[in-house]
Amino acid sequence: LSPPAAAAADTDDDDAPKPSTLLGRYARLMKKHPSLASPLQGLVMFTLSDLLAQVMTAPLSRFSLSRCAQASFLGSVYIGVVMSSWIRYMDRRWPSDSLDVNALRKVCLDLFFFGFVGNSLNVLARASMQSGFRRGLSTMRSRCVPVLLADVRVFPLAEALAFSAVKVEWRTTFIGAVSLGWNTYISVVAAGEH
Protein backbone atom coordinates (compact mmCIF):
# COMPACT_ATOMS: atom_id res chain seq x y z
CA LEU A 1 0.00 0.00 0.00
CA SER A 2 1.12 3.56 -0.63
CA PRO A 3 1.70 5.64 2.53
CA PRO A 4 -1.69 7.45 2.37
CA ALA A 5 -3.52 4.19 1.63
CA ALA A 6 -1.65 2.49 4.47
CA ALA A 7 -2.51 5.40 6.76
CA ALA A 8 -6.17 5.21 5.74
CA ALA A 9 -6.19 1.43 6.23
CA ASP A 10 -4.50 1.72 9.62
CA THR A 11 -7.50 2.71 11.72
CA ASP A 12 -8.30 1.57 15.21
CA ASP A 13 -11.72 -0.01 15.15
CA ASP A 14 -12.05 0.80 18.87
CA ASP A 15 -11.93 4.53 18.03
CA ALA A 16 -14.42 4.28 15.17
CA PRO A 17 -18.02 5.35 15.74
CA LYS A 18 -20.49 2.49 16.04
CA PRO A 19 -22.14 1.64 12.69
CA SER A 20 -25.62 1.98 14.19
CA THR A 21 -25.14 5.67 15.03
CA LEU A 22 -25.59 8.51 12.56
CA LEU A 23 -21.89 9.35 12.85
CA GLY A 24 -21.01 5.69 12.27
CA ARG A 25 -23.14 5.55 9.14
CA TYR A 26 -21.59 8.76 7.92
CA ALA A 27 -18.07 7.40 8.59
CA ARG A 28 -18.90 4.25 6.63
CA LEU A 29 -20.34 6.31 3.75
CA MET A 30 -17.29 8.60 3.78
CA LYS A 31 -14.93 5.62 3.66
CA LYS A 32 -16.80 3.58 1.03
CA HIS A 33 -18.22 6.37 -1.13
CA PRO A 34 -16.31 9.64 -0.60
CA SER A 35 -17.47 10.99 -3.97
CA LEU A 36 -21.06 10.78 -2.71
CA ALA A 37 -20.44 11.75 0.93
CA SER A 38 -18.32 14.84 0.23
CA PRO A 39 -20.90 16.68 -1.93
CA LEU A 40 -23.59 15.77 0.61
CA GLN A 41 -21.38 17.17 3.36
CA GLY A 42 -20.81 20.38 1.37
CA LEU A 43 -24.52 20.76 0.69
CA VAL A 44 -25.36 20.39 4.39
CA MET A 45 -22.53 22.68 5.57
CA PHE A 46 -23.31 25.52 3.16
CA THR A 47 -27.07 25.20 3.68
CA LEU A 48 -26.69 25.39 7.47
CA SER A 49 -24.19 28.24 7.23
CA ASP A 50 -26.52 30.28 5.02
CA LEU A 51 -29.51 29.55 7.27
CA LEU A 52 -27.49 30.71 10.29
CA ALA A 53 -26.28 33.81 8.45
CA GLN A 54 -29.81 34.78 7.43
CA VAL A 55 -31.24 34.19 10.90
CA MET A 56 -28.42 36.20 12.51
CA THR A 57 -28.65 39.21 10.21
CA ALA A 58 -32.26 39.75 9.14
CA PRO A 59 -35.82 39.24 10.31
CA LEU A 60 -37.40 35.96 9.25
CA SER A 61 -39.70 37.86 6.90
CA ARG A 62 -36.63 38.53 4.70
CA PHE A 63 -35.57 34.87 4.59
CA SER A 64 -34.53 33.87 1.07
CA LEU A 65 -35.04 30.25 0.11
CA SER A 66 -33.40 31.01 -3.24
CA ARG A 67 -30.23 32.26 -1.52
CA CYS A 68 -30.19 29.11 0.62
CA ALA A 69 -30.60 26.87 -2.43
CA GLN A 70 -27.76 28.69 -4.19
CA ALA A 71 -25.52 28.21 -1.15
CA SER A 72 -26.44 24.51 -1.10
CA PHE A 73 -25.42 24.06 -4.72
CA LEU A 74 -22.20 26.01 -4.20
CA GLY A 75 -21.36 23.90 -1.14
CA SER A 76 -21.88 20.61 -2.90
CA VAL A 77 -19.45 21.70 -5.62
CA TYR A 78 -16.97 23.66 -3.48
CA ILE A 79 -16.60 21.24 -0.57
CA GLY A 80 -17.86 18.12 -2.29
CA VAL A 81 -15.71 18.26 -5.37
CA VAL A 82 -13.04 20.95 -5.15
CA MET A 83 -12.00 20.89 -1.48
CA SER A 84 -12.26 17.14 -0.97
CA SER A 85 -10.26 16.46 -4.16
CA TRP A 86 -7.65 18.99 -3.08
CA ILE A 87 -7.27 17.44 0.39
CA ARG A 88 -7.04 13.91 -1.06
CA TYR A 89 -4.44 15.11 -3.58
CA MET A 90 -2.33 16.76 -0.88
CA ASP A 91 -2.56 13.68 1.37
CA ARG A 92 -1.35 11.46 -1.48
CA ARG A 93 1.38 13.90 -2.54
CA TRP A 94 2.66 14.80 0.94
CA PRO A 95 1.59 12.20 3.52
CA SER A 96 1.74 13.35 7.13
CA ASP A 97 0.36 12.28 10.46
CA SER A 98 2.35 14.67 12.64
CA LEU A 99 3.27 18.33 12.50
CA ASP A 100 6.12 17.86 10.04
CA VAL A 101 7.36 19.60 6.89
CA ASN A 102 4.66 17.92 4.78
CA ALA A 103 1.88 19.11 7.11
CA LEU A 104 3.26 22.66 7.08
CA ARG A 105 3.58 22.53 3.27
CA LYS A 106 -0.10 21.56 3.02
CA VAL A 107 -1.13 24.35 5.42
CA CYS A 108 0.75 26.95 3.34
CA LEU A 109 -0.61 25.69 0.02
CA ASP A 110 -4.12 25.51 1.41
CA LEU A 111 -3.81 29.01 2.83
CA PHE A 112 -3.03 30.31 -0.65
CA PHE A 113 -5.49 28.25 -2.69
CA PHE A 114 -8.42 28.20 -0.28
CA GLY A 115 -7.51 31.30 1.70
CA PHE A 116 -6.87 33.76 -1.08
CA VAL A 117 -8.26 32.20 -4.24
CA GLY A 118 -11.04 30.10 -2.69
CA ASN A 119 -12.42 32.80 -0.40
CA SER A 120 -12.34 35.40 -3.17
CA LEU A 121 -14.22 33.08 -5.53
CA ASN A 122 -16.62 32.01 -2.76
CA VAL A 123 -17.57 35.63 -2.02
CA LEU A 124 -17.77 36.40 -5.75
CA ALA A 125 -20.01 33.39 -6.46
CA ARG A 126 -22.37 34.01 -3.53
CA ALA A 127 -22.70 37.75 -4.14
CA SER A 128 -23.09 37.23 -7.91
CA MET A 129 -25.84 34.64 -7.45
CA GLN A 130 -27.71 37.08 -5.21
CA SER A 131 -27.19 40.37 -7.03
CA GLY A 132 -25.44 39.85 -10.34
CA PHE A 133 -21.83 39.62 -11.42
CA ARG A 134 -20.96 43.34 -11.18
CA ARG A 135 -22.11 43.58 -7.59
CA GLY A 136 -20.38 40.29 -6.86
CA LEU A 137 -17.12 41.63 -8.23
CA SER A 138 -17.51 44.84 -6.24
CA THR A 139 -18.27 42.89 -3.06
CA MET A 140 -15.27 40.62 -3.62
CA ARG A 141 -12.94 43.58 -4.12
CA SER A 142 -14.19 45.48 -1.08
CA ARG A 143 -14.24 42.46 1.27
CA CYS A 144 -11.12 40.61 0.10
CA VAL A 145 -8.60 41.96 2.64
CA PRO A 146 -10.84 41.65 5.74
CA VAL A 147 -11.83 38.10 4.71
CA LEU A 148 -8.18 37.10 4.20
CA LEU A 149 -7.18 38.56 7.57
CA ALA A 150 -9.99 36.63 9.24
CA ASP A 151 -8.95 33.45 7.37
CA VAL A 152 -5.39 33.73 8.68
CA ARG A 153 -6.78 33.80 12.23
CA VAL A 154 -8.76 30.58 11.76
CA PHE A 155 -7.42 28.16 9.20
CA PRO A 156 -3.66 27.80 9.68
CA LEU A 157 -4.19 26.38 13.18
CA ALA A 158 -7.21 24.28 12.14
CA GLU A 159 -5.34 22.84 9.16
CA ALA A 160 -2.14 22.21 11.11
CA LEU A 161 -4.28 20.19 13.50
CA ALA A 162 -6.12 18.45 10.64
CA PHE A 163 -2.97 17.49 8.72
CA SER A 164 -1.04 16.40 11.79
CA ALA A 165 -3.52 14.86 14.25
CA VAL A 166 -6.77 14.00 12.45
CA LYS A 167 -7.02 10.64 10.72
CA VAL A 168 -6.84 10.84 6.93
CA GLU A 169 -10.42 9.68 6.38
CA TRP A 170 -11.76 12.39 8.74
CA ARG A 171 -9.76 15.37 7.41
CA THR A 172 -12.37 16.64 4.97
CA THR A 173 -15.04 16.27 7.67
CA PHE A 174 -12.92 18.09 10.26
CA ILE A 175 -12.17 20.99 7.91
CA GLY A 176 -15.84 20.94 6.85
CA ALA A 177 -16.92 21.33 10.48
CA VAL A 178 -14.60 24.32 10.93
CA SER A 179 -15.96 25.60 7.63
CA LEU A 180 -19.52 25.66 8.99
CA GLY A 181 -18.68 28.68 11.12
CA TRP A 182 -16.44 30.11 8.42
CA ASN A 183 -19.07 29.85 5.70
CA THR A 184 -21.64 31.48 7.95
CA TYR A 185 -19.24 34.43 8.10
CA ILE A 186 -18.68 34.31 4.30
CA SER A 187 -22.43 34.19 3.69
CA VAL A 188 -22.90 37.31 5.81
CA VAL A 189 -20.00 39.08 4.03
CA ALA A 190 -21.19 38.10 0.54
CA ALA A 191 -24.68 39.39 1.27
CA GLY A 192 -23.17 42.73 2.27
CA GLU A 193 -24.47 42.38 5.83
CA HIS A 194 -21.09 42.68 7.57
Backbone hydrogen bonds in HBPLUS format (Angstrom, degrees):
<---DONOR---> <-ACCEPTOR-->    atom                        ^
c    i                          cat <-CA-CA->   ^        H-A-AA   ^      H-
h    n   atom  resd res      DA  || num        DHA   H-A  angle D-A-AA Bond
n    s   type  num  typ     dist DA aas  dist angle  dist       angle   num
A0006-ALA N   A0002-SER O   2.73 MM   4  5.90 159.5  1.77 164.4 171.8     1
A0007-ALA N   A0003-PRO O   2.81 MM   4  5.98 154.3  1.88 146.6 154.2     2
A0008-ALA N   A0004-PRO O   2.81 MM   4  6.03 153.7  1.87 145.4 152.8     3
A0009-ALA N   A0005-ALA O   2.83 MM   4  5.99 147.7  1.93 142.3 151.5     4
A0010-ASP N   A0006-ALA O   2.87 MM   4  5.93 130.0  2.13 139.8 152.7     5
A0015-ASP N   A0012-ASP O   3.10 MM   3  5.47 138.6  2.28 106.2 116.3     6
A0016-ALA N   A0013-ASP O   3.31 MM   3  5.07 138.8  2.49  91.0 102.2     7
A0021-THR N   A0018-LYS O   3.05 MM   3  5.72 162.0  2.08 122.2 127.4     8
A0025-ARG N   A0021-THR O   2.91 MM   4  6.22 157.2  1.96 152.5 158.2     9
A0026-TYR N   A0022-LEU O   2.91 MM   4  6.14 156.9  1.97 147.7 154.6    10
A0027-ALA N   A0023-LEU O   2.84 MM   4  6.04 156.5  1.90 145.7 152.3    11
A0028-ARG N   A0024-GLY O   2.97 MM   4  6.19 156.9  2.03 146.1 152.1    12
A0029-LEU N   A0025-ARG O   2.90 MM   4  6.12 158.5  1.94 147.6 153.8    13
A0030-MET N   A0026-TYR O   2.77 MM   4  5.97 159.5  1.81 153.5 159.4    14
A0031-LYS N   A0027-ALA O   2.96 MM   4  6.12 149.8  2.05 142.8 150.7    15
A0032-LYS N   A0028-ARG O   2.89 MM   4  6.02 165.4  1.91 152.4 156.5    16
A0033-HIS N   A0029-LEU O   2.73 MM   4  5.33 156.0  1.78 142.9 151.0    17
A0036-LEU N   A0033-HIS O   3.03 MM   3  5.48 152.5  2.11 113.5 121.8    18
A0037-ALA N   A0033-HIS O   2.95 MM   4  6.18 167.7  1.96 158.6 162.7    19
A0038-SER N   A0034-PRO O   2.94 MM   4  5.64 166.2  1.96 142.2 145.9    20
A0040-LEU N   A0036-LEU O   3.38 MM   4  6.50 157.0  2.44 142.5 149.1    21
A0041-GLN N   A0037-ALA O   2.82 MM   4  6.02 154.9  1.88 150.6 158.2    22
A0042-GLY N   A0038-SER O   2.90 MM   4  6.17 160.1  1.94 153.1 158.1    23
A0043-LEU N   A0039-PRO O   2.86 MM   4  6.05 159.2  1.90 148.3 153.8    24
A0044-VAL N   A0040-LEU O   2.99 MM   4  6.23 165.4  2.01 151.9 155.1    25
A0045-MET N   A0041-GLN O   2.86 MM   4  6.04 169.4  1.87 155.6 159.0    26
A0046-PHE N   A0042-GLY O   2.94 MM   4  5.99 173.7  1.95 153.4 155.4    27
A0047-THR N   A0043-LEU O   2.97 MM   4  5.93 153.3  2.04 143.1 151.3    28
A0048-LEU N   A0044-VAL O   2.91 MM   4  6.02 172.1  1.92 154.2 156.7    29
A0049-SER N   A0045-MET O   2.91 MM   4  6.04 158.2  1.96 145.5 152.5    30
A0050-ASP N   A0046-PHE O   2.97 MM   4  6.04 155.3  2.03 141.9 147.9    31
A0051-LEU N   A0047-THR O   2.91 MM   4  6.14 160.1  1.95 152.1 158.3    32
A0052-LEU N   A0048-LEU O   2.87 MM   4  6.08 166.5  1.89 153.6 157.0    33
A0053-ALA N   A0049-SER O   2.93 MM   4  6.08 160.4  1.96 143.2 149.1    34
A0054-GLN N   A0050-ASP O   2.89 MM   4  6.07 161.4  1.92 151.4 155.7    35
A0055-VAL N   A0051-LEU O   2.95 MM   4  6.14 162.2  1.98 152.3 157.5    36
A0056-MET N   A0052-LEU O   2.87 MM   4  6.00 153.7  1.94 151.2 158.6    37
A0057-THR N   A0053-ALA O   3.13 MM   4  6.14 137.0  2.33 141.6 151.1    38
A0058-ALA N   A0054-GLN O   3.13 MM   4  5.80 140.6  2.29 150.0 153.0    39
A0062-ARG N   A0059-PRO O   2.89 MM   3  5.71 164.1  1.91 126.2 131.1    40
A0063-PHE N   A0060-LEU O   3.04 MM   3  5.12 164.8  2.07 112.3 113.8    41
A0068-CYS N   A0064-SER O   3.18 MM   4  6.45 156.2  2.24 142.0 148.4    42
A0069-ALA N   A0065-LEU O   2.88 MM   4  6.13 155.4  1.94 149.5 156.1    43
A0070-GLN N   A0066-SER O   2.92 MM   4  6.17 154.9  1.98 150.1 157.0    44
A0071-ALA N   A0067-ARG O   2.97 MM   4  6.22 155.3  2.03 145.7 152.3    45
A0072-SER N   A0068-CYS O   2.93 MM   4  6.18 150.6  2.02 144.4 152.9    46
A0073-PHE N   A0069-ALA O   3.04 MM   4  6.32 161.5  2.07 150.1 153.4    47
A0074-LEU N   A0070-GLN O   2.97 MM   4  6.17 167.8  1.98 151.3 155.0    48
A0075-GLY N   A0071-ALA O   2.84 MM   4  5.99 157.1  1.89 148.6 154.9    49
A0076-SER N   A0072-SER O   3.01 MM   4  6.27 154.9  2.07 148.8 154.9    50
A0077-VAL N   A0073-PHE O   3.18 MM   4  6.48 150.6  2.27 149.1 156.5    51
A0078-TYR N   A0074-LEU O   2.70 MM   4  5.78 171.6  1.70 160.1 162.5    52
A0079-ILE N   A0075-GLY O   2.94 MM   4  5.49 148.7  2.04 134.0 142.9    53
A0080-GLY N   A0075-GLY O   3.41 MM   5  6.85 157.5  2.47 148.0 154.3    54
A0081-VAL N   A0077-VAL O   2.98 MM   4  5.09 148.9  2.08 119.2 127.2    55
A0082-VAL N   A0077-VAL O   3.06 MM   5  6.48 162.9  2.09 163.1 166.8    56
A0083-MET N   A0078-TYR O   2.74 MM   5  6.03 169.7  1.75 162.3 166.1    57
A0084-SER N   A0079-ILE O   3.13 MM   5  5.98 146.0  2.25 144.2 150.5    58
A0085-SER N   A0081-VAL O   3.12 MM   4  5.86 150.4  2.21 134.8 143.3    59
A0086-TRP N   A0082-VAL O   2.96 MM   4  6.09 156.1  2.01 149.7 157.0    60
A0087-ILE N   A0083-MET O   2.92 MM   4  6.15 163.5  1.94 155.2 158.6    61
A0088-ARG N   A0084-SER O   3.01 MM   4  6.14 163.8  2.03 145.1 149.9    62
A0089-TYR N   A0085-SER O   2.86 MM   4  6.01 156.5  1.92 145.8 152.9    63
A0090-MET N   A0086-TRP O   2.92 MM   4  6.18 166.8  1.94 152.6 155.8    64
A0091-ASP N   A0087-ILE O   2.91 MM   4  6.10 158.4  1.96 150.7 156.8    65
A0092-ARG N   A0088-ARG O   2.99 MM   4  6.21 149.1  2.08 145.8 153.6    66
A0093-ARG N   A0089-TYR O   2.84 MM   4  6.04 164.4  1.87 156.5 161.5    67
A0094-TRP N   A0090-MET O   2.76 MM   4  5.66 167.2  1.78 151.9 155.7    68
A0100-ASP N   A0098-SER O   2.80 MM   2  5.59 121.2  2.14 114.9  97.4    69
A0104-LEU N   A0100-ASP O   3.02 MM   4  6.31 164.2  2.04 156.1 160.6    70
A0105-ARG N   A0101-VAL O   2.83 MM   4  6.00 150.6  1.92 147.4 156.1    71
A0106-LYS N   A0102-ASN O   3.00 MM   4  6.25 158.0  2.05 147.4 152.4    72
A0107-VAL N   A0103-ALA O   2.98 MM   4  6.28 153.9  2.05 147.7 155.2    73
A0108-CYS N   A0104-LEU O   2.99 MM   4  6.22 164.8  2.01 150.1 153.3    74
A0109-LEU N   A0105-ARG O   2.94 MM   4  6.17 167.7  1.95 154.8 158.3    75
A0110-ASP N   A0106-LYS O   2.84 MM   4  5.86 159.5  1.88 145.9 152.5    76
A0111-LEU N   A0107-VAL O   2.84 MM   4  5.97 149.1  1.94 144.6 153.5    77
A0112-PHE N   A0108-CYS O   3.14 MM   4  6.45 150.1  2.23 144.7 151.4    78
A0113-PHE N   A0109-LEU O   2.88 MM   4  6.15 172.3  1.89 163.3 160.8    79
A0114-PHE N   A0110-ASP O   2.76 MM   4  5.35 151.3  1.84 137.6 147.5    80
A0115-GLY N   A0110-ASP O   3.23 MM   5  6.71 137.8  2.42 142.5 150.5    81
A0115-GLY N   A0111-LEU O   2.92 MM   4  4.49 119.1  2.30  99.7 116.1    82
A0116-PHE N   A0111-LEU O   3.24 MM   5  6.87 133.2  2.47 141.7 153.6    83
A0116-PHE N   A0112-PHE O   3.03 MM   4  5.18 133.5  2.26 115.1 127.9    84
A0117-VAL N   A0112-PHE O   3.18 MM   5  6.62 160.9  2.22 163.8 166.4    85
A0118-GLY N   A0113-PHE O   2.67 MM   5  5.85 143.0  1.81 134.7 147.5    86
A0119-ASN N   A0114-PHE O   3.12 MM   5  6.10 123.4  2.45 125.2 136.2    87
A0120-SER N   A0116-PHE O   3.17 MM   4  6.09 155.9  2.23 139.0 146.3    88
A0121-LEU N   A0117-VAL O   2.94 MM   4  6.16 165.9  1.96 156.0 159.9    89
A0122-ASN N   A0118-GLY O   2.80 MM   4  5.89 148.6  1.90 144.8 154.6    90
A0123-VAL N   A0119-ASN O   2.93 MM   4  6.10 169.3  1.94 152.6 154.1    91
A0124-LEU N   A0120-SER O   2.93 MM   4  6.09 163.0  1.96 146.9 152.5    92
A0125-ALA N   A0121-LEU O   2.78 MM   4  5.88 165.2  1.80 147.3 151.5    93
A0126-ARG N   A0122-ASN O   2.97 MM   4  6.13 172.4  1.97 153.0 155.4    94
A0127-ALA N   A0123-VAL O   2.91 MM   4  5.94 170.2  1.92 154.6 157.8    95
A0128-SER N   A0124-LEU O   2.84 MM   4  5.79 154.4  1.90 145.8 153.9    96
A0129-MET N   A0125-ALA O   2.92 MM   4  6.04 158.3  1.97 148.9 154.4    97
A0130-GLN N   A0126-ARG O   3.19 MM   4  6.39 142.5  2.34 141.2 150.9    98
A0131-SER N   A0127-ALA O   2.85 MM   4  5.95 158.0  1.90 151.9 157.9    99
A0132-GLY N   A0128-SER O   2.78 MM   4  4.28 145.4  1.90 129.2 128.4   100
A0136-GLY N   A0132-GLY O   2.99 MM   4  6.16 153.3  2.06 147.8 156.5   101
A0137-LEU N   A0133-PHE O   2.81 MM   4  6.04 155.5  1.87 154.6 159.9   102
A0138-SER N   A0134-ARG O   3.00 MM   4  6.21 158.6  2.04 145.0 151.1   103
A0139-THR N   A0135-ARG O   2.78 MM   4  5.97 160.4  1.82 151.1 156.6   104
A0140-MET N   A0136-GLY O   2.88 MM   4  6.06 160.8  1.92 147.1 152.6   105
A0141-ARG N   A0137-LEU O   2.98 MM   4  6.18 165.4  2.00 149.1 152.8   106
A0142-SER N   A0138-SER O   2.99 MM   4  6.18 162.7  2.02 150.2 154.9   107
A0143-ARG N   A0139-THR O   2.94 MM   4  5.93 143.4  2.08 149.0 158.0   108
A0144-CYS N   A0140-MET O   2.96 MM   4  5.57 124.4  2.28 146.7 155.6   109
A0147-VAL N   A0143-ARG O   3.02 MM   4  6.06 160.2  2.06 158.3 164.4   110
A0148-LEU N   A0144-CYS O   2.95 MM   4  6.14 161.4  1.99 153.5 158.8   111
A0149-LEU N   A0145-VAL O   2.95 MM   4  6.15 161.5  1.98 157.4 162.1   112
A0150-ALA N   A0146-PRO O   3.01 MM   4  6.18 152.1  2.09 141.5 149.1   113
A0151-ASP N   A0147-VAL O   2.84 MM   4  6.08 154.2  1.90 148.9 156.8   114
A0152-VAL N   A0148-LEU O   3.02 MM   4  6.27 155.0  2.08 149.8 154.7   115
A0153-ARG N   A0150-ALA O   3.07 MM   3  5.22 136.1  2.27  99.6 112.1   116
A0154-VAL N   A0151-ASP O   3.03 MM   3  5.25 142.3  2.18 103.9 114.7   117
A0155-PHE N   A0151-ASP O   2.91 MM   4  5.80 150.1  2.00 159.5 167.7   118
A0158-ALA N   A0154-VAL O   3.38 MM   4  6.50 164.0  2.41 146.4 150.6   119
A0159-GLU N   A0155-PHE O   2.77 MM   4  5.72 168.1  1.78 159.1 161.5   120
A0160-ALA N   A0156-PRO O   2.91 MM   4  5.97 152.5  1.99 141.1 149.2   121
A0161-LEU N   A0157-LEU O   3.03 MM   4  6.20 158.8  2.08 147.6 152.9   122
A0162-ALA N   A0158-ALA O   2.87 MM   4  6.12 155.5  1.93 141.7 149.5   123
A0163-PHE N   A0159-GLU O   2.75 MM   4  5.86 173.4  1.76 157.3 158.0   124
A0164-SER N   A0160-ALA O   3.10 MM   4  5.95 121.2  2.47 132.4 145.0   125
A0164-SER N   A0161-LEU O   3.35 MM   3  5.27 144.1  2.49  94.7 104.7   126
A0165-ALA N   A0161-LEU O   2.80 MM   4  5.44 157.0  1.85 149.5 153.5   127
A0170-TRP N   A0167-LYS O   2.89 MM   3  5.43 153.6  1.96 118.8 127.5   128
A0171-ARG N   A0168-VAL O   3.27 MM   3  5.41 166.3  2.29 109.2 113.4   129
A0174-PHE N   A0170-TRP O   2.82 MM   4  6.01 159.5  1.86 156.3 162.4   130
A0175-ILE N   A0171-ARG O   2.94 MM   4  6.14 176.8  1.94 159.5 159.8   131
A0176-GLY N   A0172-THR O   2.79 MM   4  5.83 146.0  1.91 138.0 149.0   132
A0177-ALA N   A0173-THR O   2.83 MM   4  6.09 145.8  1.95 146.1 154.4   133
A0178-VAL N   A0174-PHE O   3.09 MM   4  6.49 159.2  2.14 151.7 156.6   134
A0179-SER N   A0175-ILE O   2.81 MM   4  5.98 146.8  1.92 140.9 151.7   135
A0180-LEU N   A0176-GLY O   3.05 MM   4  6.35 119.4  2.43 136.1 149.8   136
A0180-LEU N   A0177-ALA O   3.17 MM   3  5.26 145.8  2.30  97.3 107.0   137
A0182-TRP N   A0178-VAL O   3.32 MM   4  6.58 166.0  2.34 143.5 147.6   138
A0183-ASN N   A0179-SER O   2.64 MM   4  5.60 168.4  1.65 150.9 153.4   139
A0184-THR N   A0180-LEU O   3.14 MM   4  6.29 136.2  2.34 137.4 148.4   140
A0185-TYR N   A0181-GLY O   3.19 MM   4  6.52 157.0  2.24 146.7 151.7   141
A0186-ILE N   A0182-TRP O   2.90 MM   4  6.29 157.1  1.96 148.3 155.4   142
A0187-SER N   A0183-ASN O   2.88 MM   4  5.85 152.1  1.95 135.0 142.3   143
A0188-VAL N   A0184-THR O   3.08 MM   4  6.34 153.2  2.16 145.6 152.2   144
A0189-VAL N   A0185-TYR O   2.92 MM   4  6.22 163.1  1.95 154.0 158.8   145
A0190-ALA N   A0186-ILE O   2.78 MM   4  5.91 168.2  1.79 154.3 157.6   146
A0191-ALA N   A0187-SER O   3.11 MM   4  6.16 142.9  2.25 136.7 145.7   147
A0193-GLU N   A0188-VAL O   2.99 MM   5  5.30 159.4  2.03 165.3 158.7   148
A0192-GLY N   A0189-VAL O   2.92 MM   3  5.15 155.3  1.99 107.2 114.8   149
